[in-house]
Amino acid sequence: MSDKSPIRPLADRVVVRPLTDEELGTVSMSGIIIPETAKKEKPAQGVVVAVGQGKWNEDGDARLAMDVKEGDRIVFSMYGYDEVKVANKDYFIVAESSILGVFTG
């Protein structure tokens, strides 16, 4: 799956490609799909495909650096994003403040 974003996020927002069931580990080793009802509510996960330039500081003369970059696998609040579909592909637009963490391994 291509990780090129068709959307340019503004300010402190990022565009995220949601992880597939295989990437999330919701498909068992034998290929059985584990249903949504069997999962507890968990934060959402995805891969960052585009990053905004950052918010302006309080003085309005410089942008604050973003803590994530393209290619980062992140976990974010499951209620802290907007869904967008472009060319039959789903993307999430997430504010940096809704990102809970970046996977490091």
Secondary structure, DSSP 4 states (H G I P E B T S, - for coil): -----S----TTEEEEEEPPHHHHT-B-TTSPBPPGGGSPP--EEEEEEEE----B-TTSSSBPPPS--TT-EEEE-TTSEEEEEETTEEEEEEEGGGEEEE---
